[in-house]
Amino acid sequence: MTATTMPMDTSEPTYLTQARGALSWLLTLDHKRIGIMYLVVTSASLFLGGVFALLVRTELLTPGETIMTHDTYNRMFTLHGAVMVFLFIIPAIPAAIGNFVLPLMLGVKDVAFPRLNLASFYVWVLGALVLVASMYMSAIDTGWTFYAPYSTSKAVGSATSVGTSAMGAFILGFSSIFTAINFIATINKMRPLGMSWFKMPLFLWALYATAIIQVLATPVLAITLLLLAIERAFGLGIFNPALGGDPVLFQHFFWFYSHPAVYIMILPAMGIISEVVSVFSRKHIFGYKFIALSSLAIAFLGFLVWGHHMFVSGQSPLMSIIFSALTFTVSVPSAIKVFNWLATMYKGSIWLATPMIYALAFIFLFAIGGLTGMFLGTLNVDVHLHDTYFVVAHFHYVMVGGTLMALLSGLYYWWPKFFGRMYSEAGARVGAVLVFIGFNGTFFPQFILGSRGMPRRYYAYLPQYQGLHMLSTVGAFILGIGLATAFGVLVYAAFRGRRAPANPWGANTIEWQTASPPPSYNFHDQPEAGDPYDFEGWVYDAGTDGYVKKPAVVA
């Protein structure tokens, strides 16, 4: 018996064509359209933050002034960090891919609270506009961490728009909380019949753990920024030592949020990798329960390690020892994920499509980022490496080498479902290679710079560091070209790509049981919920150039 294709009326309106006009998008309650709008604005944030990064790297081509003054340089690296962290890395995967995919993976029509979902988008836009507006108010120059006493000073030329930037970050926090509440409620209450907790796709486990962190940690950042605003407005001595405040208290508050925020950035990325590695290895995911529970373990342990950012701040030696030990502990669930991905690929039928290429890049780069984190978690080593380029390289290997690579993997994986179009595999692979080469060319030299004592954030540096800085700058421009290529291939595919089948990869999660792109109501009938990593029920169909369900065998 031959396979039959999934029933699909190609003339049926999709979520893209159901309603036309700008207002139909701006006022939509459809989770898919909201996800696409998030994708557009976070991609624009990536572009803006990338421009700031290239300006910073260009300035560092020479030991002295190259293209900007020292004041402008301080503002550039601050804006780069603030835009990338608050406007891109934190929201990109949960808000864009998560919003689109989560209800589809559950086989439901929408999230639990569609209006709250749209509200979270506009709250995000408001916060982003306020944050970006600080660029026109002489811009923040404190570093993206807003450390006191820099951020509490009202001196001329010092942190002149901290209040505006802090208000932007404060507003963005509400968007993060709204999205998290929606995801938790949707996963708790709307799982279909047959989908128990341990039958959920691992991407949903990652989003669930991330949402827990967002709900619990984000209010701490909001309170910290509120205290900062009160101190600046009324001259109260909270963080400013000149007024009797304690700047180390600010660090404790900030990092109590910001280290869990690292896992807000990386956990959804890990969820994507779990999906992609299994599908493109054609093997059931190895150690499903361990990967699922390790997401919750990371969410819990992530709240216990903030002090490793403060080993040189003067905290007690006992606390430093405890935080160091906990730092090594939190690496265990991350290592569980990595080894289970490798075990999944072992003896698998590896398909090196673009999503898998980015997934392999993620595993390689995240491993380097994690291992170098062990150096920084060691007390005596961190004393020497703290505030050097080693920290910059470590952070980017985890956040960019991790989150950005996983984002690209997820975009290429779900792009046929987003827009119903296939991309050029050849062009996509060129972009992936350029991104990988450019990334390592940019940040690996910074490990060497840091180990040789080059402090981060310095405008001028000793001549012996110039060669490595030049190599890093060349790598940054290659990375920029690679990202432009990667996104260019996707944008071209959305308008000009060949039509995509409902399931081009042979995946077994529920979103591949509907058309590409989906109709506005997602599914004609209640989809089947089974083992998300059992690929035996699908067979390749040359007529659609995709995978279809195997026909039932009649006895």
C-alpha positions in Angstrom: 0.0 0.0 0.0 1.4 3.4 -0.9 1.4 6.4 1.5 -1.3 9.0 1.1 -0.7 12.7 1.7 -2.3 14.6 4.5 -5.6 16.2 3.5 -5.0 19.9 2.7 -7.0 22.4 0.8 -4.3 24.7 -0.8 -7.0 27.3 -1.5 -8.0 27.6 2.2 -7.0 30.9 3.8 -4.0 30.6 6.1 -3.3 32.8 9.2 -1.3 35.0 6.8 -4.2 35.5 4.4 -7.2 35.2 6.6 -7.4 39.0 7.1 -5.4 41.7 5.3 -4.2 45.2 6.1 -2.0 46.6 8.8 -4.8 46.8 11.4 -5.5 43.1 11.0 -2.0 42.5 12.3 -1.7 45.2 14.8 -5.0 44.2 16.5 -4.7 40.5 16.1 -5.2 38.0 18.9 -3.7 35.1 16.8 -0.7 33.8 18.6 1.0 33.1 15.2 0.8 36.7 14.1 1.9 37.9 17.4 4.9 35.6 17.2 5.8 36.9 13.8 5.5 40.5 15.0 7.9 39.6 17.9 10.2 38.1 15.4 10.3 41.3 13.3 11.0 43.6 16.3 13.6 41.4 18.0 15.3 41.0 14.6 15.4 44.7 14.3 16.9 44.9 17.8 19.6 42.3 16.8 20.4 44.6 13.8 20.7 47.7 16.0 22.8 45.9 18.7 25.0 44.5 15.9 25.6 47.9 14.5 26.8 49.1 17.9 29.0 46.1 18.2 30.7 46.7 14.9 31.3 50.3 15.8 32.9 49.2 19.1 35.1 46.7 17.3 36.1 49.2 14.7 37.2 51.6 17.4 39.4 48.9 18.9 41.4 48.4 15.7 44.0 50.8 17.1 45.3 51.4 20.7 44.2 55.0 20.6 41.3 56.9 19.1 40.1 55.4 15.8 36.6 56.6 14.9 35.1 58.0 18.2 35.9 59.7 21.5 36.2 57.8 24.8 32.8 59.1 25.9 31.1 57.9 22.7 32.8 54.5 23.1 31.4 54.2 26.6 27.9 54.8 25.3 28.3 52.4 22.3 29.3 49.4 24.4 26.6 50.2 26.9 23.9 50.5 24.3 25.1 47.3 22.6 24.8 45.4 25.8 21.4 46.9 26.8 19.8 46.4 23.4 21.2 42.9 22.9 20.2 41.6 26.4 16.9 43.3 27.1 15.5 43.6 23.5 16.9 40.6 21.8 18.4 37.7 23.7 15.8 37.5 26.5 12.6 37.8 24.3 13.7 36.4 21.0 13.1 32.6 21.4 10.2 32.6 23.9 8.3 35.5 22.5 8.8 34.9 18.8 9.3 31.1 18.3 7.6 30.2 21.5 4.4 32.2 20.8 4.1 30.7 17.4 4.9 27.1 18.2 3.6 26.5 21.8 -0.1 26.2 21.0 0.6 24.3 17.8 2.7 21.8 19.8 -0.2 21.3 22.2 -2.7 21.0 19.4 -4.9 23.9 20.6 -6.2 27.1 18.8 -4.3 29.7 20.9 -2.7 30.4 24.2 -4.8 30.6 27.4 -5.0 34.4 27.4 -4.9 35.8 23.8 -5.6 39.4 24.9 -2.8 39.3 27.5 -0.6 38.0 24.8 -1.2 41.0 22.6 -0.9 43.3 25.6 2.5 41.8 26.3 3.7 42.7 22.8 2.6 46.3 23.1 4.1 46.6 26.5 7.4 45.3 25.0 7.2 47.8 22.2 6.6 50.6 24.7 9.6 49.5 26.9 11.8 49.2 23.8 10.9 52.7 22.6 11.7 54.2 26.0 15.0 52.3 26.2 16.0 53.4 22.6 14.9 56.9 23.4 17.8 57.1 25.8 20.1 57.2 22.8 18.8 60.7 22.0 19.3 61.9 25.6 23.1 61.6 25.4 22.8 57.8 26.0 23.7 55.7 29.0 27.4 55.2 29.7 27.3 52.9 32.8 27.5 49.5 31.1 24.4 47.5 30.6 24.4 46.4 34.3 23.7 50.0 35.6 26.2 49.5 38.4 26.1 52.0 41.3 27.5 54.5 41.9 27.8 55.3 38.2 24.0 55.0 37.7 23.2 57.0 40.9 25.4 60.0 40.0 23.8 63.1 38.6 27.2 64.6 37.6 27.3 66.3 34.2 28.2 63.8 31.5 27.7 60.8 33.8 24.8 58.5 33.3 22.6 61.4 32.1 19.8 59.1 30.8 20.0 56.3 33.3 16.4 57.1 34.4 15.0 56.7 31.0 16.9 53.5 30.3 15.9 52.0 33.7 12.3 52.9 33.0 12.5 51.1 29.7 13.9 48.0 31.3 11.2 48.3 34.0 8.4 48.3 31.4 10.0 45.4 29.5 9.8 43.3 32.7 6.0 43.4 32.6 6.0 42.0 29.1 8.2 39.2 30.2 6.0 38.4 33.2 2.8 38.5 31.0 4.3 36.1 28.5 5.4 33.7 31.3 2.0 33.6 33.0 0.4 32.9 29.6 2.8 30.0 28.9 2.4 28.5 32.4 -1.4 28.6 32.2 -1.4 27.2 28.6 0.9 24.3 29.4 -0.8 23.5 32.7 -4.4 23.6 31.5 -4.5 23.0 27.7 -2.5 19.9 27.1 -4.5 17.5 24.8 -5.7 14.1 25.7 -2.8 11.7 25.7 -0.1 14.3 26.4 1.0 13.7 30.0 3.8 15.8 31.4 6.3 13.2 30.2 4.9 13.1 26.7 5.4 16.8 26.2 8.0 17.9 23.6 11.2 19.0 25.3 10.9 22.5 23.8 7.7 23.0 26.0 9.6 21.8 29.1 12.2 24.4 28.4 9.6 27.2 27.9 7.9 26.1 31.1 11.1 26.2 33.2 11.9 29.6 31.6 8.5 31.0 32.4 8.9 30.0 36.1 12.2 31.9 36.2 10.6 34.9 34.5 7.7 35.1 37.0 10.0 34.7 40.1 13.1 36.7 39.1 11.8 39.6 37.0 10.1 41.4 39.9 13.5 41.6 41.7 14.9 43.6 38.7 11.8 45.8 38.7 12.2 46.5 42.4 15.9 47.2 42.0 15.3 49.7 39.1 12.5 51.3 41.1 14.9 51.8 44.1 17.4 53.3 41.7 14.9 55.7 40.3 13.8 56.7 43.9 17.4 57.3 44.9 18.0 59.5 41.8 14.8 61.4 42.3 14.9 62.1 46.0 18.5 61.7 46.9 18.0 58.8 49.3 21.1 56.8 50.3 20.2 53.3 49.0 23.1 52.5 46.7 25.2 55.6 46.5 28.0 55.5 49.1 28.3 59.2 49.1 24.8 59.3 50.6 25.3 56.4 53.0 24.2 53.7 50.6 25.8 50.4 49.6 26.7 49.8 46.0 27.4 46.1 46.7 23.7 45.8 47.7 22.8 46.9 44.1 25.0 44.1 42.8 23.3 41.5 44.9 19.8 42.7 43.8 20.9 42.9 40.1 22.6 39.6 39.9 19.9 37.8 41.8 17.8 38.6 38.7 20.4 38.6 36.0 22.0 35.2 36.6 18.6 33.5 36.4 18.1 35.7 33.4 21.0 33.9 31.8 18.9 30.8 31.9 15.9 32.7 30.5 18.2 33.2 27.5 19.7 29.7 27.2 16.9 27.3 28.4 14.6 27.9 25.4 17.7 27.5 23.2 18.3 24.1 24.8 14.7 23.2 24.1 15.2 23.9 20.4 18.4 21.8 20.2 16.6 18.9 21.8 14.0 19.0 19.1 16.4 19.4 16.2 19.0 16.9 17.3 16.4 14.1 17.6 14.6 14.9 14.3 17.8 15.2 12.2 19.4 12.1 13.8 16.2 10.1 13.1 16.4 8.7 16.6 14.3 8.9 19.8 15.8 11.5 22.1 18.1 9.8 24.6 17.3 10.3 28.3 14.0 12.2 27.8 13.2 12.4 31.5 16.7 13.5 32.4 16.6 16.3 29.8 13.1 17.4 31.0 13.9 17.4 34.7 17.3 19.0 34.1 15.4 22.1 32.8 13.6 22.4 36.1 16.9 21.8 38.0 18.6 24.6 36.1 15.7 26.9 36.9 16.0 26.1 40.6 19.8 26.1 40.9 20.1 29.3 38.8 18.7 31.3 41.8 21.5 30.1 44.0 24.7 31.2 42.2 24.4 34.9 41.7 27.3 35.6 44.0 29.9 34.2 41.6 29.7 37.5 39.8 30.9 39.2 43.0 34.0 37.2 44.1 36.1 40.4 44.1 33.4 42.7 45.6 34.3 42.1 49.2 31.8 39.5 50.1 32.8 37.1 52.9 35.2 34.3 52.0 32.7 31.7 53.3 30.0 33.0 50.9 32.5 33.0 48.0 33.3 29.4 48.7 29.6 28.4 48.8 28.8 30.3 45.6 31.8 28.7 43.9 30.6 25.2 44.9 27.1 26.0 43.7 28.4 27.2 40.4 30.0 23.9 39.7 26.7 22.2 40.8 24.6 24.1 38.3 26.8 22.9 35.5 25.7 19.3 36.1 22.2 19.6 34.5 23.6 21.4 31.6 26.1 18.6 31.1 23.3 16.1 31.3 21.7 17.8 28.3 24.9 17.9 26.2 25.8 14.3 26.8 22.2 13.2 26.0 22.3 15.1 22.8 25.5 13.4 21.9 24.1 10.0 22.8 21.0 10.7 20.6 23.3 11.4 17.6 25.4 8.3 18.3 24.7 5.7 15.6 21.9 8.0 14.3 21.2 8.7 10.6 22.5 12.2 10.7 20.8 14.6 8.2 23.0 17.7 7.9 20.3 20.1 6.9 20.8 23.7 8.0 18.9 23.4 11.4 21.2 20.5 12.3 24.3 22.4 11.3 23.4 25.3 13.7 22.5 22.7 16.4 26.0 21.1 16.1 27.5 24.6 16.2 25.5 25.3 19.4 26.8 22.1 21.1 30.4 22.9 20.2 30.3 26.6 21.2 28.2 26.1 24.3 30.7 23.4 25.5 33.5 26.0 25.2 31.4 28.6 27.0 30.5 26.1 29.7 34.1 24.9 30.2 35.5 28.4 30.4 32.8 29.2 33.0 34.5 26.6 35.2 37.6 28.9 35.2 35.5 31.8 36.3 33.7 29.8 38.9 37.1 29.0 40.6 37.9 31.5 43.2 41.6 32.0 42.8 41.4 32.0 39.0 38.5 34.5 38.9 40.5 37.0 40.9 42.8 37.3 37.9 40.3 36.9 35.1 37.5 39.1 36.6 36.6 42.1 34.4 39.0 41.0 31.6 38.2 40.0 28.0 38.0 36.4 29.2 34.7 37.2 30.7 33.5 38.9 27.5 34.5 35.8 25.5 32.9 33.4 28.0 29.6 35.4 28.0 29.4 35.5 24.2 30.2 31.9 23.7 27.2 31.0 26.0 24.8 33.7 24.9 25.6 34.2 21.2 27.2 30.9 20.5 24.3 29.3 22.4 21.2 31.4 22.1 21.8 32.9 18.7 22.9 29.6 17.1 19.8 27.9 18.6 17.6 30.7 17.4 18.9 30.3 13.8 18.5 26.5 14.1 14.9 27.0 15.3 14.1 29.6 12.6 15.3 27.3 9.8 13.5 24.3 11.4 10.1 26.0 11.7 10.4 28.5 8.8 8.4 26.2 6.5 5.7 26.1 9.1 5.8 29.9 9.6 5.5 30.9 6.0 4.8 27.7 4.0 8.0 28.2 2.0 11.2 26.3 1.8 14.6 28.1 1.9 17.7 27.6 -0.3 19.8 24.9 1.5 22.9 26.0 -0.4 22.6 29.7 0.6 21.7 28.7 4.2 24.8 26.6 4.6 27.0 29.4 3.3 25.5 31.7 5.9 26.0 29.0 8.7 29.7 28.6 7.8 30.3 32.3 7.8 28.5 32.7 11.1 30.6 29.9 12.7 33.9 31.2 11.3 33.1 34.8 12.1 32.0 34.0 15.6 35.1 32.1 16.6 37.3 34.7 14.9 35.6 37.4 17.0 35.6 35.9 20.4 38.3 33.2 20.7 41.1 35.8 20.5 39.4 37.5 23.5 40.1 34.4 25.7 43.8 35.0 24.9 43.4 38.8 25.5 41.8 38.2 28.9 44.3 35.6 30.0 47.1 38.1 29.2 45.4 40.7 31.4 43.5 42.9 28.9 40.7 44.6 30.9 37.3 44.7 29.2 35.5 48.0 28.4 38.8 49.9 28.0 38.9 52.5 25.2 42.8 52.6 25.0 45.1 49.6 25.4 48.7 48.6 25.2 50.2 48.1 21.7 51.0 44.4 22.3 47.2 43.7 22.3 46.6 45.2 18.9 47.1 42.1 16.8 44.4 40.1 18.7 42.1 43.1 18.6 42.5 43.4 14.8 41.7 39.6 14.4 38.7 40.0 16.6 37.4 43.0 14.6 37.9 41.1 11.3 35.9 38.2 12.8 33.1 40.6 13.8 32.6 41.8 10.3 32.7 38.2 8.9 30.0 37.3 11.6 28.0 40.3 10.5 28.1 39.2 6.8 27.2 35.7 7.9 24.2 36.9 9.9 23.1 39.1 7.0 23.3 36.1 4.7 21.4 33.8 7.1 18.5 36.2 7.6 18.6 37.2 3.9 18.0 33.6 2.9 15.1 33.4 5.3 13.5 36.6 4.1 13.9 35.7 0.5 12.4 32.3 1.2 9.3 33.8 2.9 8.4 35.6 -0.4 10.0 33.5 -3.2 10.7 30.1 -1.8 9.1 27.0 -3.2 6.0 25.8 -1.4 6.6 23.7 1.7 4.9 20.4 2.5 3.1 20.1 5.8 6.0 18.1 7.3 9.3 18.5 5.4 11.4 16.9 8.2 9.5 13.9 9.2 9.1 15.2 12.7 6.4 13.8 15.1 5.4 16.7 17.2 1.9 17.9 16.7 2.6 21.2 14.9 3.6 19.1 11.8 0.1 17.6 11.6 -1.3 20.8 10.2 -0.8 22.7 6.9 2.2 24.9 6.2 1.4 27.7 7.0 -1.4 26.8 9.4 -5.0 28.1 9.1 -6.0 30.7 11.7 -7.6 28.1 13.8 -4.6 25.8 13.6 -6.2 22.4 13.1 -9.3 21.0 11.2 -9.7 18.1 13.7 -8.2 17.3 17.1 -4.7 16.1 16.3 -3.2 12.9 17.6 -0.9 13.2 20.7 1.7 10.5 21.0 5.4 10.0 21.6 6.9 13.2 20.1 10.1 11.4 19.2 8.8 8.3 17.6 9.5 8.8 13.9 8.4 5.3 12.7 4.9 6.5 11.7 6.1 8.8 8.9 7.3 8.0 5.4 8.8 10.2 2.7 6.4 11.1 -0.1 8.1 12.2 -3.4 5.0 13.8 -4.6 5.0 16.5 -1.9 8.7 16.3 -1.2 7.8 15.9 2.5 6.7 13.2 5.0 3.2 11.8 5.4 1.6 9.4 7.8 2.1 5.8 7.0 -1.3 4.3 6.0 -3.0 2.0 8.5 -2.4 -1.7 7.8 -5.7 -3.5 7.3 -5.7 -7.0 8.6 
